[in-house]
Amino acid sequence: MTDPMKNDPLKTLKIDAEIYDRLRAYCDQNSIRFADFTEEMLENAIGENEAVRALDEARLLTEQMDAEREKAYARGFQEGFCLAFSAALGRMGTPDQQAGLRRALRNRPARKITGPQLELF
């Protein structure tokens, strides 16, 4: 009967002979069972991998939120400017006309707001 762990890549671990000797010496020096030490280190590595994955997801969410915030600023500036300009000319129109203007502006690609335009908010 063959050893099932021998050919299973998910259950075997290969390390350099020098590293193995150093780990064995460390375990012997500190009275630690090598199998326990290896198991604990592998569990820590898995936990660290999960933490890194969670941090990556948080970074992506933050980037998406920043992009949405920039779009909101751009839309707010466009809508606010158009409505303020219409009000200054005395041509505010009906609420339906204002809603139509907002829809038309939302369908346009938003430009990135920079510099003194941000101070208007």
Biopython code that builds the backbone (N, CA, C, O; Angstrom):
import numpy as np
from Bio.PDB.StructureBuilder import StructureBuilder

atoms = [
    (1, "MET", "N", (0.849, -1.177, 0.000)),
    (1, "MET", "CA", (0.000, 0.000, 0.000)),
    (1, "MET", "C", (0.895, 1.241, 0.000)),
    (1, "MET", "O", (1.868, 1.310, 0.750)),
    (2, "THR", "N", (0.567, 2.199, -0.826)),
    (2, "THR", "CA", (1.377, 3.416, -0.912)),
    (2, "THR", "C", (0.874, 4.457, 0.075)),
    (2, "THR", "O", (-0.276, 4.431, 0.512)),
    (3, "ASP", "N", (1.751, 5.352, 0.403)),
    (3, "ASP", "CA", (1.418, 6.436, 1.325)),
    (3, "ASP", "C", (0.597, 7.488, 0.574)),
    (3, "ASP", "O", (1.081, 8.035, -0.417)),
    (4, "PRO", "N", (-0.649, 7.792, 1.021)),
    (4, "PRO", "CA", (-1.482, 8.755, 0.293)),
    (4, "PRO", "C", (-0.928, 10.182, 0.347)),
    (4, "PRO", "O", (-1.226, 10.995, -0.527)),
    (5, "MET", "N", (-0.135, 10.484, 1.355)),
    (5, "MET", "CA", (0.413, 11.838, 1.474)),
    (5, "MET", "C", (1.595, 12.057, 0.538)),
    (5, "MET", "O", (1.980, 13.195, 0.273)),
    (6, "LYS", "N", (2.158, 10.988, 0.051)),
    (6, "LYS", "CA", (3.368, 11.103, -0.756)),
    (6, "LYS", "C", (3.141, 11.866, -2.055)),
    (6, "LYS", "O", (3.993, 12.655, -2.464)),
    (7, "ASN", "N", (2.006, 11.640, -2.707)),
    (7, "ASN", "CA", (1.751, 12.256, -4.004)),
    (7, "ASN", "C", (0.752, 13.408, -3.949)),
    (7, "ASN", "O", (0.486, 14.031, -4.977)),
    (8, "ASP", "N", (0.205, 13.700, -2.800)),
    (8, "ASP", "CA", (-0.781, 14.780, -2.682)),
    (8, "ASP", "C", (-0.059, 16.108, -2.438)),
    (8, "ASP", "O", (0.522, 16.302, -1.371)),
    (9, "PRO", "N", (-0.087, 17.032, -3.421)),
    (9, "PRO", "CA", (0.643, 18.293, -3.249)),
    (9, "PRO", "C", (0.069, 19.185, -2.155)),
    (9, "PRO", "O", (0.748, 20.098, -1.686)),
    (10, "LEU", "N", (-1.179, 18.933, -1.740)),
    (10, "LEU", "CA", (-1.770, 19.748, -0.687)),
    (10, "LEU", "C", (-1.406, 19.262, 0.708)),
    (10, "LEU", "O", (-1.687, 19.937, 1.699)),
    (11, "LYS", "N", (-0.782, 18.095, 0.787)),
    (11, "LYS", "CA", (-0.451, 17.539, 2.095)),
    (11, "LYS", "C", (1.035, 17.329, 2.292)),
    (11, "LYS", "O", (1.453, 16.793, 3.319)),
    (12, "THR", "N", (1.828, 17.735, 1.344)),
    (12, "THR", "CA", (3.275, 17.594, 1.486)),
    (12, "THR", "C", (3.922, 18.964, 1.425)),
    (12, "THR", "O", (3.404, 19.900, 0.817)),
    (13, "LEU", "N", (5.047, 19.047, 2.063)),
    (13, "LEU", "CA", (5.775, 20.307, 2.129)),
    (13, "LEU", "C", (7.244, 20.014, 1.894)),
    (13, "LEU", "O", (7.827, 19.153, 2.553)),
    (14, "LYS", "N", (7.832, 20.722, 0.965)),
    (14, "LYS", "CA", (9.255, 20.539, 0.688)),
    (14, "LYS", "C", (9.986, 21.804, 1.118)),
    (14, "LYS", "O", (9.598, 22.920, 0.772)),
    (15, "ILE", "N", (11.051, 21.597, 1.880)),
    (15, "ILE", "CA", (11.882, 22.733, 2.275)),
    (15, "ILE", "C", (13.344, 22.375, 2.021)),
    (15, "ILE", "O", (13.713, 21.207, 1.904)),
    (16, "ASP", "N", (14.135, 23.395, 1.943)),
    (16, "ASP", "CA", (15.565, 23.232, 1.717)),
    (16, "ASP", "C", (16.182, 22.493, 2.909)),
    (16, "ASP", "O", (15.758, 22.693, 4.047)),
    (17, "ALA", "N", (17.165, 21.652, 2.658)),
    (17, "ALA", "CA", (17.800, 20.855, 3.715)),
    (17, "ALA", "C", (18.434, 21.744, 4.778)),
    (17, "ALA", "O", (18.362, 21.431, 5.966)),
    (18, "GLU", "N", (19.047, 22.836, 4.373)),
    (18, "GLU", "CA", (19.684, 23.743, 5.331)),
    (18, "GLU", "C", (18.638, 24.386, 6.249)),
    (18, "GLU", "O", (18.851, 24.503, 7.455)),
    (19, "ILE", "N", (17.519, 24.796, 5.671)),
    (19, "ILE", "CA", (16.452, 25.389, 6.488)),
    (19, "ILE", "C", (15.882, 24.343, 7.437)),
    (19, "ILE", "O", (15.602, 24.639, 8.599)),
    (20, "TYR", "N", (15.711, 23.129, 6.946)),
    (20, "TYR", "CA", (15.214, 22.046, 7.790)),
    (20, "TYR", "C", (16.142, 21.827, 8.984)),
    (20, "TYR", "O", (15.677, 21.707, 10.118)),
    (21, "ASP", "N", (17.443, 21.776, 8.737)),
    (21, "ASP", "CA", (18.410, 21.582, 9.821)),
    (21, "ASP", "C", (18.348, 22.725, 10.825)),
    (21, "ASP", "O", (18.416, 22.499, 12.033)),
    (22, "ARG", "N", (18.220, 23.943, 10.331)),
    (22, "ARG", "CA", (18.152, 25.098, 11.239)),
    (22, "ARG", "C", (16.877, 25.062, 12.076)),
    (22, "ARG", "O", (16.909, 25.371, 13.267)),
    (23, "LEU", "N", (15.744, 24.681, 11.453)),
    (23, "LEU", "CA", (14.489, 24.572, 12.200)),
    (23, "LEU", "C", (14.568, 23.462, 13.245)),
    (23, "LEU", "O", (14.103, 23.634, 14.372)),
    (24, "ARG", "N", (15.151, 22.333, 12.876)),
    (24, "ARG", "CA", (15.319, 21.231, 13.824)),
    (24, "ARG", "C", (16.193, 21.661, 15.000)),
    (24, "ARG", "O", (15.873, 21.372, 16.153)),
    (25, "ALA", "N", (17.282, 22.343, 14.711)),
    (25, "ALA", "CA", (18.177, 22.816, 15.770)),
    (25, "ALA", "C", (17.448, 23.797, 16.684)),
    (25, "ALA", "O", (17.602, 23.738, 17.904)),
    (26, "TYR", "N", (16.657, 24.696, 16.107)),
    (26, "TYR", "CA", (15.891, 25.666, 16.905)),
    (26, "TYR", "C", (14.908, 24.936, 17.821)),
    (26, "TYR", "O", (14.806, 25.253, 19.006)),
    (27, "CYS", "N", (14.191, 23.964, 17.271)),
    (27, "CYS", "CA", (13.225, 23.209, 18.073)),
    (27, "CYS", "C", (13.921, 22.424, 19.185)),
    (27, "CYS", "O", (13.423, 22.379, 20.310)),
    (28, "ASP", "N", (15.055, 21.812, 18.887)),
    (28, "ASP", "CA", (15.801, 21.066, 19.901)),
    (28, "ASP", "C", (16.311, 22.001, 20.992)),
    (28, "ASP", "O", (16.273, 21.665, 22.176)),
    (29, "GLN", "N", (16.783, 23.161, 20.590)),
    (29, "GLN", "CA", (17.316, 24.139, 21.540)),
    (29, "GLN", "C", (16.239, 24.623, 22.506)),
    (29, "GLN", "O", (16.512, 24.840, 23.687)),
    (30, "ASN", "N", (15.017, 24.792, 22.004)),
    (30, "ASN", "CA", (13.930, 25.354, 22.808)),
    (30, "ASN", "C", (12.941, 24.303, 23.309)),
    (30, "ASN", "O", (11.857, 24.642, 23.785)),
    (31, "SER", "N", (13.314, 23.040, 23.201)),
    (31, "SER", "CA", (12.480, 21.923, 23.675)),
    (31, "SER", "C", (11.069, 21.975, 23.088)),
    (31, "SER", "O", (10.078, 21.856, 23.809)),
    (32, "ILE", "N", (10.997, 22.151, 21.788)),
    (32, "ILE", "CA", (9.716, 22.198, 21.079)),
    (32, "ILE", "C", (9.654, 20.986, 20.153)),
    (32, "ILE", "O", (10.639, 20.639, 19.501)),
    (33, "ARG", "N", (8.482, 20.345, 20.104)),
    (33, "ARG", "CA", (8.312, 19.258, 19.140)),
    (33, "ARG", "C", (8.268, 19.858, 17.742)),
    (33, "ARG", "O", (7.547, 20.825, 17.494)),
    (34, "PHE", "N", (9.032, 19.289, 16.846)),
    (34, "PHE", "CA", (9.133, 19.818, 15.485)),
    (34, "PHE", "C", (7.772, 19.819, 14.779)),
    (34, "PHE", "O", (7.437, 20.776, 14.081)),
    (35, "ALA", "N", (6.988, 18.750, 14.961)),
    (35, "ALA", "CA", (5.673, 18.656, 14.312)),
    (35, "ALA", "C", (4.735, 19.752, 14.821)),
    (35, "ALA", "O", (4.004, 20.360, 14.039)),
    (36, "ASP", "N", (4.760, 20.004, 16.143)),
    (36, "ASP", "CA", (3.912, 21.063, 16.704)),
    (36, "ASP", "C", (4.330, 22.434, 16.178)),
    (36, "ASP", "O", (3.490, 23.261, 15.824)),
    (37, "PHE", "N", (5.636, 22.657, 16.134)),
    (37, "PHE", "CA", (6.165, 23.928, 15.644)),
    (37, "PHE", "C", (5.750, 24.155, 14.186)),
    (37, "PHE", "O", (5.302, 25.242, 13.821)),
    (38, "THR", "N", (5.903, 23.122, 13.367)),
    (38, "THR", "CA", (5.558, 23.227, 11.947)),
    (38, "THR", "C", (4.067, 23.489, 11.768)),
    (38, "THR", "O", (3.670, 24.330, 10.962)),
    (39, "GLU", "N", (3.249, 22.769, 12.519)),
    (39, "GLU", "CA", (1.801, 22.954, 12.417)),
    (39, "GLU", "C", (1.397, 24.375, 12.806)),
    (39, "GLU", "O", (0.577, 24.996, 12.130)),
    (40, "GLU", "N", (1.970, 24.889, 13.889)),
    (40, "GLU", "CA", (1.647, 26.247, 14.334)),
    (40, "GLU", "C", (2.079, 27.291, 13.304)),
    (40, "GLU", "O", (1.346, 28.244, 13.041)),
    (41, "MET", "N", (3.250, 27.114, 12.728)),
    (41, "MET", "CA", (3.737, 28.072, 11.726)),
    (41, "MET", "C", (2.860, 28.058, 10.470)),
    (41, "MET", "O", (2.596, 29.105, 9.879)),
    (42, "LEU", "N", (2.413, 26.864, 10.067)),
    (42, "LEU", "CA", (1.527, 26.774, 8.899)),
    (42, "LEU", "C", (0.179, 27.435, 9.181)),
    (42, "LEU", "O", (-0.371, 28.117, 8.316)),
    (43, "GLU", "N", (-0.354, 27.237, 10.388)),
    (43, "GLU", "CA", (-1.609, 27.900, 10.754)),
    (43, "GLU", "C", (-1.439, 29.415, 10.756)),
    (43, "GLU", "O", (-2.322, 30.141, 10.300)),
    (44, "ASN", "N", (-0.303, 29.894, 11.271)),
    (44, "ASN", "CA", (-0.039, 31.337, 11.260)),
    (44, "ASN", "C", (0.057, 31.871, 9.836)),
    (44, "ASN", "O", (-0.418, 32.968, 9.544)),
    (45, "ALA", "N", (0.671, 31.093, 8.956)),
    (45, "ALA", "CA", (0.799, 31.524, 7.558)),
    (45, "ALA", "C", (-0.571, 31.620, 6.897)),
    (45, "ALA", "O", (-0.834, 32.553, 6.138)),
    (46, "ILE", "N", (-1.445, 30.655, 7.186)),
    (46, "ILE", "CA", (-2.795, 30.694, 6.625)),
    (46, "ILE", "C", (-3.547, 31.908, 7.163)),
    (46, "ILE", "O", (-4.223, 32.605, 6.406)),
    (47, "GLY", "N", (-3.432, 32.163, 8.465)),
    (47, "GLY", "CA", (-4.084, 33.335, 9.059)),
    (47, "GLY", "C", (-3.560, 34.633, 8.475)),
    (47, "GLY", "O", (-4.324, 35.569, 8.240)),
    (48, "GLU", "N", (-2.256, 34.688, 8.242)),
    (48, "GLU", "CA", (-1.663, 35.890, 7.652)),
    (48, "GLU", "C", (-2.160, 36.084, 6.224)),
    (48, "GLU", "O", (-2.429, 37.209, 5.803)),
    (49, "ASN", "N", (-2.280, 34.997, 5.489)),
    (49, "ASN", "CA", (-2.789, 35.071, 4.115)),
    (49, "ASN", "C", (-4.221, 35.604, 4.100)),
    (49, "ASN", "O", (-4.567, 36.425, 3.251)),
    (50, "GLU", "N", (-5.048, 35.144, 5.028)),
    (50, "GLU", "CA", (-6.426, 35.626, 5.117)),
    (50, "GLU", "C", (-6.462, 37.102, 5.490)),
    (50, "GLU", "O", (-7.295, 37.848, 4.974)),
    (51, "ALA", "N", (-5.572, 37.534, 6.375)),
    (51, "ALA", "CA", (-5.519, 38.944, 6.757)),
    (51, "ALA", "C", (-5.105, 39.816, 5.577)),
    (51, "ALA", "O", (-5.659, 40.897, 5.377)),
    (52, "VAL", "N", (-4.143, 39.356, 4.804)),
    (52, "VAL", "CA", (-3.702, 40.108, 3.620)),
    (52, "VAL", "C", (-4.842, 40.206, 2.611)),
    (52, "VAL", "O", (-5.046, 41.257, 2.003)),
    (53, "ARG", "N", (-5.581, 39.120, 2.433)),
    (53, "ARG", "CA", (-6.720, 39.129, 1.507)),
    (53, "ARG", "C", (-7.782, 40.132, 1.977)),
    (53, "ARG", "O", (-8.344, 40.866, 1.164)),
    (54, "ALA", "N", (-8.055, 40.164, 3.281)),
    (54, "ALA", "CA", (-9.035, 41.113, 3.814)),
    (54, "ALA", "C", (-8.563, 42.552, 3.616)),
    (54, "ALA", "O", (-9.367, 43.428, 3.298)),
    (55, "LEU", "N", (-7.273, 42.802, 3.801)),
    (55, "LEU", "CA", (-6.737, 44.147, 3.576)),
    (55, "LEU", "C", (-6.853, 44.553, 2.114)),
    (55, "LEU", "O", (-7.157, 45.708, 1.816)),
    (56, "ASP", "N", (-6.615, 43.625, 1.207)),
    (56, "ASP", "CA", (-6.765, 43.921, -0.222)),
    (56, "ASP", "C", (-8.208, 44.271, -0.563)),
    (56, "ASP", "O", (-8.464, 45.205, -1.324)),
    (57, "GLU", "N", (-9.147, 43.520, 0.002)),
    (57, "GLU", "CA", (-10.561, 43.812, -0.238)),
    (57, "GLU", "C", (-10.928, 45.185, 0.309)),
    (57, "GLU", "O", (-11.670, 45.929, -0.331)),
    (58, "ALA", "N", (-10.412, 45.528, 1.492)),
    (58, "ALA", "CA", (-10.687, 46.846, 2.070)),
    (58, "ALA", "C", (-10.100, 47.950, 1.201)),
    (58, "ALA", "O", (-10.721, 48.998, 1.024)),
    (59, "ARG", "N", (-8.906, 47.723, 0.657)),
    (59, "ARG", "CA", (-8.281, 48.724, -0.217)),
    (59, "ARG", "C", (-9.114, 48.937, -1.476)),
    (59, "ARG", "O", (-9.316, 50.071, -1.910)),
    (60, "LEU", "N", (-9.597, 47.837, -2.061)),
    (60, "LEU", "CA", (-10.429, 47.950, -3.261)),
    (60, "LEU", "C", (-11.729, 48.692, -2.970)),
    (60, "LEU", "O", (-12.165, 49.521, -3.769)),
    (61, "LEU", "N", (-12.348, 48.396, -1.828)),
    (61, "LEU", "CA", (-13.572, 49.104, -1.457)),
    (61, "LEU", "C", (-13.312, 50.589, -1.253)),
    (61, "LEU", "O", (-14.124, 51.423, -1.653)),
    (62, "THR", "N", (-12.188, 50.922, -0.637)),
    (62, "THR", "CA", (-11.840, 52.327, -0.431)),
    (62, "THR", "C", (-11.637, 53.034, -1.765)),
    (62, "THR", "O", (-12.078, 54.170, -1.939)),
    (63, "GLU", "N", (-10.976, 52.371, -2.703)),
    (63, "GLU", "CA", (-10.779, 52.965, -4.028)),
    (63, "GLU", "C", (-12.114, 53.177, -4.733)),
    (63, "GLU", "O", (-12.315, 54.204, -5.382)),
    (64, "GLN", "N", (-13.031, 52.212, -4.610)),
    (64, "GLN", "CA", (-14.349, 52.363, -5.224)),
    (64, "GLN", "C", (-15.114, 53.517, -4.590)),
    (64, "GLN", "O", (-15.774, 54.285, -5.289)),
    (65, "MET", "N", (-15.026, 53.640, -3.261)),
    (65, "MET", "CA", (-15.704, 54.740, -2.575)),
    (65, "MET", "C", (-15.130, 56.085, -3.007)),
    (65, "MET", "O", (-15.879, 57.042, -3.200)),
    (66, "ASP", "N", (-13.813, 56.169, -3.162)),
    (66, "ASP", "CA", (-13.189, 57.407, -3.625)),
    (66, "ASP", "C", (-13.655, 57.768, -5.027)),
    (66, "ASP", "O", (-13.924, 58.935, -5.312)),
    (67, "ALA", "N", (-13.752, 56.776, -5.901)),
    (67, "ALA", "CA", (-14.220, 57.026, -7.270)),
    (67, "ALA", "C", (-15.669, 57.514, -7.263)),
    (67, "ALA", "O", (-16.018, 58.440, -7.995)),
    (68, "GLU", "N", (-16.510, 56.893, -6.436)),
    (68, "GLU", "CA", (-17.906, 57.330, -6.341)),
    (68, "GLU", "C", (-18.000, 58.744, -5.778)),
    (68, "GLU", "O", (-18.833, 59.536, -6.218)),
    (69, "ARG", "N", (-17.153, 59.058, -4.812)),
    (69, "ARG", "CA", (-17.153, 60.405, -4.234)),
    (69, "ARG", "C", (-16.768, 61.439, -5.283)),
    (69, "ARG", "O", (-17.374, 62.508, -5.356)),
    (70, "GLU", "N", (-15.760, 61.125, -6.096)),
    (70, "GLU", "CA", (-15.352, 62.046, -7.158)),
    (70, "GLU", "C", (-16.474, 62.248, -8.169)),
    (70, "GLU", "O", (-16.697, 63.366, -8.632)),
    (71, "LYS", "N", (-17.185, 61.172, -8.514)),
    (71, "LYS", "CA", (-18.319, 61.302, -9.433)),
    (71, "LYS", "C", (-19.409, 62.180, -8.822)),
    (71, "LYS", "O", (-20.007, 63.009, -9.507)),
    (72, "ALA", "N", (-19.660, 61.991, -7.529)),
    (72, "ALA", "CA", (-20.692, 62.787, -6.860)),
    (72, "ALA", "C", (-20.319, 64.266, -6.857)),
    (72, "ALA", "O", (-21.177, 65.117, -7.091)),
    (73, "TYR", "N", (-19.052, 64.584, -6.595)),
    (73, "TYR", "CA", (-18.609, 65.979, -6.651)),
    (73, "TYR", "C", (-18.814, 66.553, -8.046)),
    (73, "TYR", "O", (-19.309, 67.669, -8.205)),
    (74, "ALA", "N", (-18.430, 65.779, -9.051)),
    (74, "ALA", "CA", (-18.554, 66.267, -10.429)),
    (74, "ALA", "C", (-20.015, 66.503, -10.792)),
    (74, "ALA", "O", (-20.351, 67.533, -11.376)),
    (75, "ARG", "N", (-20.880, 65.558, -10.450)),
    (75, "ARG", "CA", (-22.306, 65.727, -10.752)),
    (75, "ARG", "C", (-22.891, 66.893, -9.973)),
    (75, "ARG", "O", (-23.669, 67.682, -10.509)),
    (76, "GLY", "N", (-22.517, 66.995, -8.716)),
    (76, "GLY", "CA", (-23.018, 68.100, -7.896)),
    (76, "GLY", "C", (-22.597, 69.445, -8.452)),
    (76, "GLY", "O", (-23.381, 70.394, -8.466)),
    (77, "PHE", "N", (-21.357, 69.525, -8.909)),
    (77, "PHE", "CA", (-20.872, 70.784, -9.478)),
    (77, "PHE", "C", (-21.633, 71.112, -10.756)),
    (77, "PHE", "O", (-22.071, 72.248, -10.938)),
    (78, "GLN", "N", (-21.796, 70.131, -11.644)),
    (78, "GLN", "CA", (-22.500, 70.379, -12.905)),
    (78, "GLN", "C", (-23.947, 70.787, -12.664)),
    (78, "GLN", "O", (-24.418, 71.780, -13.218)),
    (79, "GLU", "N", (-24.651, 70.020, -11.835)),
    (79, "GLU", "CA", (-26.057, 70.328, -11.579)),
    (79, "GLU", "C", (-26.198, 71.663, -10.870)),
    (79, "GLU", "O", (-27.033, 72.489, -11.237)),
    (80, "GLY", "N", (-25.380, 71.866, -9.858)),
    (80, "GLY", "CA", (-25.459, 73.116, -9.100)),
    (80, "GLY", "C", (-25.156, 74.324, -9.961)),
    (80, "GLY", "O", (-25.828, 75.351, -9.862)),
    (81, "PHE", "N", (-24.144, 74.202, -10.806)),
    (81, "PHE", "CA", (-23.779, 75.322, -11.672)),
    (81, "PHE", "C", (-24.908, 75.636, -12.647)),
    (81, "PHE", "O", (-25.280, 76.797, -12.817)),
    (82, "CYS", "N", (-25.455, 74.602, -13.288)),
    (82, "CYS", "CA", (-26.532, 74.824, -14.261)),
    (82, "CYS", "C", (-27.777, 75.404, -13.602)),
    (82, "CYS", "O", (-28.395, 76.321, -14.142)),
    (83, "LEU", "N", (-28.146, 74.879, -12.445)),
    (83, "LEU", "CA", (-29.332, 75.397, -11.759)),
    (83, "LEU", "C", (-29.104, 76.815, -11.249)),
    (83, "LEU", "O", (-30.008, 77.648, -11.319)),
    (84, "ALA", "N", (-27.917, 77.100, -10.741)),
    (84, "ALA", "CA", (-27.620, 78.458, -10.268)),
    (84, "ALA", "C", (-27.614, 79.440, -11.436)),
    (84, "ALA", "O", (-28.110, 80.559, -11.309)),
    (85, "PHE", "N", (-27.059, 79.032, -12.561)),
    (85, "PHE", "CA", (-27.026, 79.889, -13.746)),
    (85, "PHE", "C", (-28.449, 80.153, -14.239)),
    (85, "PHE", "O", (-28.786, 81.283, -14.594)),
    (86, "SER", "N", (-29.285, 79.104, -14.259)),
    (86, "SER", "CA", (-30.683, 79.275, -14.670)),
    (86, "SER", "C", (-31.423, 80.192, -13.710)),
    (86, "SER", "O", (-32.218, 81.027, -14.140)),
    (87, "ALA", "N", (-31.171, 80.047, -12.419)),
    (87, "ALA", "CA", (-31.827, 80.899, -11.425)),
    (87, "ALA", "C", (-31.393, 82.344, -11.587)),
    (87, "ALA", "O", (-32.207, 83.256, -11.444)),
    (88, "ALA", "N", (-30.122, 82.562, -11.883)),
    (88, "ALA", "CA", (-29.629, 83.932, -12.066)),
    (88, "ALA", "C", (-30.277, 84.590, -13.276)),
    (88, "ALA", "O", (-30.480, 85.804, -13.287)),
    (89, "LEU", "N", (-30.596, 83.813, -14.275)),
    (89, "LEU", "CA", (-31.262, 84.354, -15.467)),
    (89, "LEU", "C", (-32.776, 84.411, -15.299)),
    (89, "LEU", "O", (-33.486, 84.898, -16.179)),
    (90, "GLY", "N", (-33.267, 83.913, -14.164)),
    (90, "GLY", "CA", (-34.703, 83.902, -13.926)),
    (90, "GLY", "C", (-35.428, 82.840, -14.732)),
    (90, "GLY", "O", (-36.613, 82.988, -15.032)),
    (91, "ARG", "N", (-34.733, 81.780, -15.083)),
    (91, "ARG", "CA", (-35.319, 80.714, -15.909)),
    (91, "ARG", "C", (-35.223, 79.357, -15.203)),
    (91, "ARG", "O", (-34.727, 78.389, -15.779)),
    (92, "MET", "N", (-35.681, 79.292, -14.000)),
    (92, "MET", "CA", (-35.579, 78.036, -13.249)),
    (92, "MET", "C", (-36.420, 76.935, -13.866)),
    (92, "MET", "O", (-36.012, 75.774, -13.850)),
    (93, "GLY", "N", (-37.565, 77.264, -14.400)),
    (93, "GLY", "CA", (-38.420, 76.244, -15.001)),
    (93, "GLY", "C", (-39.190, 75.476, -13.950)),
    (93, "GLY", "O", (-39.083, 75.738, -12.752)),
    (94, "THR", "N", (-39.956, 74.537, -14.421)),
    (94, "THR", "CA", (-40.774, 73.720, -13.525)),
    (94, "THR", "C", (-39.909, 72.615, -12.917)),
    (94, "THR", "O", (-38.819, 72.333, -13.413)),
    (95, "PRO", "N", (-40.395, 71.996, -11.850)),
    (95, "PRO", "CA", (-39.639, 70.868, -11.282)),
    (95, "PRO", "C", (-39.396, 69.751, -12.297)),
    (95, "PRO", "O", (-38.355, 69.095, -12.255)),
    (96, "ASP", "N", (-40.342, 69.530, -13.204)),
    (96, "ASP", "CA", (-40.138, 68.503, -14.237)),
    (96, "ASP", "C", (-38.993, 68.882, -15.166)),
    (96, "ASP", "O", (-38.203, 68.023, -15.558)),
    (97, "GLN", "N", (-38.895, 70.170, -15.522)),
    (97, "GLN", "CA", (-37.800, 70.620, -16.378)),
    (97, "GLN", "C", (-36.458, 70.485, -15.651)),
    (97, "GLN", "O", (-35.452, 70.112, -16.254)),
    (98, "GLN", "N", (-36.456, 70.795, -14.348)),
    (98, "GLN", "CA", (-35.224, 70.659, -13.562)),
    (98, "GLN", "C", (-34.806, 69.187, -13.479)),
    (98, "GLN", "O", (-33.622, 68.862, -13.569)),
    (99, "ALA", "N", (-35.793, 68.304, -13.306)),
    (99, "ALA", "CA", (-35.485, 66.868, -13.257)),
    (99, "ALA", "C", (-34.924, 66.404, -14.597)),
    (99, "ALA", "O", (-34.007, 65.584, -14.636)),
    (100, "GLY", "N", (-35.469, 66.924, -15.696)),
    (100, "GLY", "CA", (-34.947, 66.582, -17.018)),
    (100, "GLY", "C", (-33.514, 67.042, -17.185)),
    (100, "GLY", "O", (-32.693, 66.332, -17.764)),
    (101, "LEU", "N", (-33.208, 68.241, -16.675)),
    (101, "LEU", "CA", (-31.833, 68.753, -16.731)),
    (101, "LEU", "C", (-30.897, 67.846, -15.934)),
    (101, "LEU", "O", (-29.798, 67.522, -16.384)),
    (102, "ARG", "N", (-31.345, 67.444, -14.753)),
    (102, "ARG", "CA", (-30.511, 66.563, -13.924)),
    (102, "ARG", "C", (-30.248, 65.231, -14.630)),
    (102, "ARG", "O", (-29.122, 64.733, -14.620)),
    (103, "ARG", "N", (-31.284, 64.659, -15.241)),
    (103, "ARG", "CA", (-31.108, 63.396, -15.969)),
    (103, "ARG", "C", (-30.123, 63.565, -17.121)),
    (103, "ARG", "O", (-29.263, 62.713, -17.346)),
    (104, "ALA", "N", (-30.258, 64.672, -17.845)),
    (104, "ALA", "CA", (-29.355, 64.916, -18.980)),
    (104, "ALA", "C", (-27.918, 65.054, -18.502)),
    (104, "ALA", "O", (-26.997, 64.556, -19.149)),
    (105, "LEU", "N", (-27.721, 65.729, -17.371)),
    (105, "LEU", "CA", (-26.366, 65.910, -16.851)),
    (105, "LEU", "C", (-25.789, 64.595, -16.332)),
    (105, "LEU", "O", (-24.589, 64.353, -16.459)),
    (106, "ARG", "N", (-26.624, 63.758, -15.757)),
    (106, "ARG", "CA", (-26.127, 62.473, -15.230)),
    (106, "ARG", "C", (-25.666, 61.548, -16.346)),
    (106, "ARG", "O", (-24.788, 60.712, -16.136)),
    (107, "ASN", "N", (-26.244, 61.690, -17.514)),
    (107, "ASN", "CA", (-25.859, 60.832, -18.631)),
    (107, "ASN", "C", (-24.558, 61.278, -19.283)),
    (107, "ASN", "O", (-23.966, 60.531, -20.061)),
    (108, "ARG", "N", (-24.113, 62.483, -18.973)),
    (108, "ARG", "CA", (-22.842, 62.965, -19.516)),
    (108, "ARG", "C", (-21.704, 62.419, -18.667)),
    (108, "ARG", "O", (-21.866, 62.259, -17.457)),
    (109, "PRO", "N", (-20.564, 62.131, -19.268)),
    (109, "PRO", "CA", (-19.426, 61.681, -18.454)),
    (109, "PRO", "C", (-18.955, 62.810, -17.543)),
    (109, "PRO", "O", (-18.865, 63.966, -17.956)),
    (110, "ALA", "N", (-18.660, 62.456, -16.312)),
    (110, "ALA", "CA", (-18.243, 63.458, -15.329)),
    (110, "ALA", "C", (-16.771, 63.789, -15.503)),
    (110, "ALA", "O", (-15.946, 62.906, -15.737)),
    (111, "ARG", "N", (-16.456, 65.057, -15.388)),
    (111, "ARG", "CA", (-15.063, 65.485, -15.418)),
    (111, "ARG", "C", (-14.540, 65.532, -13.993)),
    (111, "ARG", "O", (-15.300, 65.742, -13.048)),
    (112, "LYS", "N", (-13.263, 65.339, -13.847)),
    (112, "LYS", "CA", (-12.652, 65.367, -12.522)),
    (112, "LYS", "C", (-12.580, 66.813, -12.034)),
    (112, "LYS", "O", (-12.091, 67.695, -12.741)),
    (113, "ILE", "N", (-13.072, 67.042, -10.819)),
    (113, "ILE", "CA", (-13.080, 68.376, -10.231)),
    (113, "ILE", "C", (-11.749, 68.600, -9.527)),
    (113, "ILE", "O", (-11.316, 67.775, -8.723)),
    (114, "THR", "N", (-11.106, 69.718, -9.832)),
    (114, "THR", "CA", (-9.815, 70.030, -9.219)),
    (114, "THR", "C", (-9.769, 71.500, -8.859)),
    (114, "THR", "O", (-10.602, 72.295, -9.294)),
    (115, "GLY", "N", (-8.786, 71.839, -8.061)),
    (115, "GLY", "CA", (-8.457, 73.234, -7.777)),
    (115, "GLY", "C", (-9.565, 74.029, -7.127)),
    (115, "GLY", "O", (-10.253, 73.530, -6.237)),
    (116, "PRO", "N", (-9.747, 75.284, -7.572)),
    (116, "PRO", "CA", (-10.677, 76.191, -6.908)),
    (116, "PRO", "C", (-12.134, 75.751, -7.022)),
    (116, "PRO", "O", (-12.975, 76.239, -6.266)),
    (117, "GLN", "N", (-12.456, 74.844, -7.945)),
    (117, "GLN", "CA", (-13.837, 74.380, -8.056)),
    (117, "GLN", "C", (-14.285, 73.670, -6.780)),
    (117, "GLN", "O", (-15.457, 73.736, -6.410)),
    (118, "LEU", "N", (-13.362, 72.998, -6.113)),
    (118, "LEU", "CA", (-13.724, 72.279, -4.886)),
    (118, "LEU", "C", (-14.135, 73.232, -3.772)),
    (118, "LEU", "O", (-14.887, 72.844, -2.879)),
    (119, "GLU", "N", (-13.657, 74.468, -3.808)),
    (119, "GLU", "CA", (-13.995, 75.436, -2.759)),
    (119, "GLU", "C", (-15.437, 75.903, -2.866)),
    (119, "GLU", "O", (-15.965, 76.489, -1.922)),
    (120, "LEU", "N", (-16.082, 75.655, -3.998)),
    (120, "LEU", "CA", (-17.467, 76.072, -4.178)),
    (120, "LEU", "C", (-18.432, 75.227, -3.359)),
    (120, "LEU", "O", (-19.578, 75.629, -3.158)),
    (121, "PHE", "N", (-18.000, 74.076, -2.886)),
    (121, "PHE", "CA", (-18.899, 73.192, -2.138)),
    (121, "PHE", "C", (-18.893, 73.543, -0.677)),
    (121, "PHE", "O", (-19.591, 72.907, 0.113)),
]
sb = StructureBuilder()
sb.init_structure("model")
sb.init_model(0)
sb.init_chain("A")
sb.init_seg("    ")
for serial, (resi, resn, name, xyz) in enumerate(atoms, 1):
    if name == "N":
        sb.init_residue(resn, " ", resi, " ")
    sb.init_atom(name, np.array(xyz, "f"), 0.0, 1.0, " ", f" {name:<3s}", serial, name[0])
structure = sb.get_structure()
